[in-house]
Amino acid sequence: MTRKHSGSVARLVHEKPIALRLEKHELEEAHEKAKAEGRSSSNFARMVYLMGMAEYRRKGRIELTAADLVSK
């Protein structure tokens, strides 16, 4: 079975992927959240990246507190 790609979604670049290294608990959480949303883990990571970039554009810099870095 092949997947049909939506004509409204631009094709993603696969030639130069960015490796994302996560701690074991972060990876497990990402897989859990992706599954809960019915997404692949890579799609979930991309959506979280896009959310983070939107916040970065609003603030113009990275702002994380110690609380942001603690797993919940």
Steps between C-alpha positions, in 0.01 A plus 500: 500500500641838405416823669345782305655839567279802533542753221478781753800387704845579364728199475762489773873498432654166589854544370643669809303404810583657835580240764314560824664344802268455795545350842333161543203640696455781243494249215251279682276800566519611136399151382213491752369845402532421129303179543232680703457749214505232230818642348832348408780590737674700227183695421448569870859626533446726197178644643670570834789660310255724310331600827838585649607700194177701514579588862861579411386739224266678743771547764803531273712281727498178699351544846487192719474486875625214715137385528478475119789255499347261754290213364143506617 
